[in-house]
Amino acid sequence: MAEDKKPTPVTGGGTNTKTTEHLIFLLAGLVLVSAIATALFNYAENFGFGTLGNLWDSLADYFFRHIWPTWKFIAAIVSALSLAGIVHNSWKLRAINIEEKKIYDPPLT
């Protein structure tokens, strides 16, 4: 007779401590980073660099004047190259489909 195989016992159900540890350290790290960011903003405000709102406005102004036009140009180039790649790959796939149709779906005679 064939040997009877015993089913393996089901394990699991919330005993995954690694995930819990990772989440705790992630939250602790986020609290630490936010505390450092708050301290840096207070430090900048004490030296006359302005409030957080003024700092944010100046960063946004710099971004929209210097980085945004370049970013738009790069995005347009990437989009055009993506479209060219889509057309090229469609042609290649169509050629493969035609060759496969000759092999796997011969005409009935």
Summary of the structure (lengths in Angstrom):
residues: 109
radius of gyration: 30.2
end to end distance: 53.6
largest distance: 89.2
contacts: 181
relative contact order: 0.03
helix: 76%
strand: 0%
